[in-house]
Amino acid sequence: MNSSYAIPAVALVVVATVLVGAFGLRISRTTSDFYVASRTVGPRLNAAAISGEYLSAASFLGIAGLVLVQGPDMLWYPVGYTAGYLVLLLFVAAPLRRSGAYTLPDFAEARLASRTVRRLAGTFVVGVGWLYLLPQLQGAGLTLTVLTGAPGWLGGVIVAVVVTVTVAAGGMRSITFVQAFQYWLKLTALLVPAIFLALAWHGDGGPKQAFDEPANFREQRSVRVDATLDLNLASPLTVKVTGRVDGRRYSGTEVSLPMGTHRVERGTRLVFPQGGDVPTADRGATGGMSTSLAAGREERPLYATYGLILATFFGTMGLPHVVVRFYTSPHGVAARRTTVAVLALIGAFYLLPPLYGALGRLYAPELALTGDADAAVLLLPDRIIGGLGGDLLGAFVAGGAFAAFLSTASGLTMAVAGVLTQDVLPTRGVRHFRLGTALAMAAPLAASLLVGGLPVADAVGLAFAVSASSFCPLLVLGIWWRRLTPPGAAAGMLVGGGSAFVAVATTMAGLPVTGTLHALLAWPALWSVPLGFLTMILTSLATPGRVPPGTAAILARFHLPEELVGEGRALPGGGVAEPYAGAPEPYAGAACDRVPPQARPSGEGRAAQEDRVPYQSAPPSPGERSVLPAPEAGS
């Protein structure tokens, strides 16, 4: 790829992100603007923003790479990512918005009146957020390395700096515009090159190859091995070798390799003949990090498929950066409409990555050999079209890739920083939120510098598994089951989410590398999600006396339309729709919203006032009131 075109494209995306974020900063007038965009984001804008942050490195790069290497079975990734919003629409979206909470820990405390459950939910939000941020930073490093040959850490550092500045400066109002802009940029950056690639493929005679047949080199191809690997040959192969193979050094020598496994050392260059089959490869020394989940898929394909489906279907509803966006909707109906629009937007996007994966198998099959399959989207324009047109299209794709990293990382950082500011830092306010933003990005950035990683789609799939195992039971039972108790919720999150997290950590450490146990740990959702539900239900049934008082009133507020639940009106099951003074109201931006614009302070006076507004016990407005009923006299 010609870096003289790609680097300006990436720089243009970064500058545009900063400018759009600055526009959002100019209209962020209140604390409510900063944290929840004053809960006034309409369905179309919100849907574009949600789609922009949801379509991450896994969607832009990873799906094409997995399809290239492992074939159409990997289409379950885009199917699961999209279907997860259908589950969210049916069971969670509107009740979650009506709860009046801002974060998942807020929801947990409001529903169960337990600080312990809140802290536990906050811990899992931070864990899932950091686990999801890691592949975004690694994907940025891969992209910049492919474009310029720069060190792998540099791309992650650039994304971390831009995201931290944007989120800390403008908050939710700012990143709403940034993410909506970046959705359309990402869609265009894949769609336009895909049209030209399809035309070039047709002009080349429309070559086809079944996925169950070995890929082959359509022309002589030179491949440099950047990490030691084991080459698996199903038949004898003659290659030209410069480097070390099976412990012997060669210098441009043609070597006949018999059928079997051969160790190829790092830095070796192999020249494969035209028409030869592409061998499979197992990574050799990888510094203790697993590089693929392919072994488990081959040994237990049905289990791996169902584990992936369950993780993606149910993991979406617990992703912290997705959940936060629904709190910006004006009301429950808007939240449902937003979800329907999201289904259409991400469904349109997910038609494109499989096309890149299929074309990559034809025109860049060696990427599966070198472990660089995630770069297929970036390299295909130059490989298929070439010349100036290929350079320009490649630069366009590179800009879209960086938009993917920036938008998803922005949403995740906002969600994690909100939890850190509320539950970890000793004091609260907009200024301390900015400190929380820096902390939210620091941990995954350090991890991305210290470790290698899985293919980005696999890494994101592991984050989905933890989310599905911890937050799916909490949200579904918290919204739909009145007998849920704080001990039950805590036990379910610990057992379900904790076991999934241990499985994910073990998988990322590369232990074990094969066998049934590897498959069980690599796709834990198939057993950890039911385990979380079962633990939550059984523990709640064993502690019936711990059901929070006023649960019926809380659930009524979740499920009744806003216009039917006026303040002071009786609710089914007892209780009235009045705010509870002790309920968590961490972002009392509603106090600002009730002040007429002409009466709001400006300049330094406004900044000083807004730093004092969050976390005060100001009475919420009707659209912001707590989900908890009023306390009984004397309580």
Helices and strands as residue ranges (DSSP letters): H 3-26, H 31-36, G 37-39, H 43-54, H 57-57, I 58-62, H 63-70, G 71-75, H 76-91, H 93-98, H 104-112, H 115-148, H 152-203, E 221-224, E 229-233, E 237-245, E 248-257, E 260-264, E 269-272, E 280-283, H 294-299, H 301-315, G 316-318, H 320-326, H 332-349, H 353-363, H 366-370, G 373-375, H 376-384, H 387-423, H 430-450, H 456-480, H 486-492, I 493-497, H 498-508, H 515-522, H 525-542, G 544-546, H 551-559, G 562-564, H 590-593, G 597-599, H 603-612
